[in-house]
Amino acid sequence: MKVVAIIPVSQFEPIEIILESVKHLKSLDWNGFDYKLIYVVDKKSNNDPRAEVLRKEGVVVLERNTTRGRRGGAINDALNLLDESVEYIAIFDVDSKPERDFVIKCIEALEKEDKAYIASSKRYISNPINLVSETIEVEYYLINFLLKKSAFKQFNGLIGVLKAKLLRKYRLNENAVTEDADFATRMHSMGYKAILVENTKIFEQAPIKWRDLYNQRKRWYYGGLQLWKYWKAVKKSNFKFAISWFSALTLTYAIIITAPFLLLAPPLLLYKLRKVKKLIVVFGLLIHVLILQSAAIMALVSFIKKRGVEWGQIERVV
């Protein structure tokens, strides 16, 4: 069985993080698979050394002299390298750290469901080092709960394993700010399913600065506003999916309504994290709600005024 992992590398990513990615992804259980890792590098200059360093690690490298389509464009360009014999495509970011059996578990789930287009797992934070990332760590517990309940399972970044024939056929929309949510909406609207695999995990880095969180979520919110063009197709599809999709695209823009529920946070944090010092995260959650609400408002303003949004660098923990 041929499996390919595609890892987009933006112009901002430091070489230390990229090399750690190679080391970790090579350590996964690829037993029984004919696999290869493809790193798609958006060059930051003509003498960008990252691609050459990657080649020395024995992985396939595709260099791009453009940022066309950003992440979506990088993945689409990688698809052009693949032949029809590739059955599954895993997509990871450079900070993705799936458990060793992640790919195997996801493929096993996809093999059992004809209408599935992607399989992935719950997400967890690998760098809870300050109030910002610890707050997002708690947010992810809520996201994982909602992901299990929702009929619109949208895995951020399409990080997971996809059926190659479907990704090749429908490809990513390079004009979408959030190409992952765009693809998920289209696939669900056509009756395909996303599978949550609960017996494996994947870890990733959270922003460690409030400014980075604001910029990240503003971009996500802006991308969510672009999805309304699919409303007619969504409402003609599965009812449960339509309700979940509609809720995701409305409640997130009024996140401030969740603020009163922060009163319930202290006992829940103690129960989940078992550490009194983690109660400081209650303060972080308040900041978090205010930042997300601000990001939603500014995304709406930018969308109405057709300003667009910029992709910025998010500081990594090396």
C-alpha positions, 0 to 999 in steps of 0.5 A: 500500500502506497502512502505519502505524507505531505508537509507544507513548510512556510517561509517562516518555519525555522530549520530546527522545527523542520528537522524535528518534524523529519525525525518524528515522522520517520519514527512513526510505524510505517511497517507494511507501507511503501511510504515517502515524506514530501516537504513543500518548502516556500522559499524565503529567499534565493539562497534559502538553505532549508531545502538542501538541509532537508534533502540530506535527511532523505526526504522528497523536497519540492521547492516553491518560489512563490506563496501562491495559494499558501498552504493549499497551494503547497499541498496541491503542488505536491499532489502533482508529483503523485501517481495513481498508485498512491492510496492514502495521503497524510497531511501534517504541519511541521509542528505535528507530532502524531503518536506512533500508530496514528497513520495505521489507525487512521487507515484502518478506520478509512478502510471500513467506511466507503464514504469517509474522506478523512480520518484523524484524532483528537488534538492536544497541545505539546507546548503548555509553557505559559498562560497563553499556551496553557489556556489553549490547551484547555480550549482544546479539551472543549474542542475535542468534546465538540468534535466528538459530538458534531456532525461537521467534523472539521480537522484543522489543517486537514491534519490526518489521513485522506483518501488520495483519490478524493483529494486528487479529484477535488483538491484544495481551494487556493483562494480560500483563506481556510482551505481546510474548512473549505474542503471539509464543507465541500466534502460533507455537502457531497455526503462524505464523512470525516472519522474521529479515531479515538484510540490514537492522538496527535500533538501540536504547538499552540501560539505562545503570544496573545498577538499570535493567537489574535492574528491566527483566529482572525484569519480563521474567522475570515475564512469562516465568512467565506464559507457562506457561499456554500450555504445552498449546498449545505442546507440541501445535504444531511440535516445534522451536518447542516445544523452543526455547520451553521452553529460552527459558523455563527456561535464562534462570531459571538464567543462573548456569550460564553463568558458567564460560563467561566464561573464554572471553570475552576472546579472543572479545571481542578477535576481535569488537570488536578493542579491548583496552580492551573487555576490561573488559566481561568484568567487566561480564559477570560483574556482568550474570550475577549481576544477571540471576540475582537478577532471575530469583529475585526474579521467581519469588518475586513470581510465587509470592506474586502481588505483580506487578511495577512498570513503572519509568523507564529513563534515556535518553541524550538 
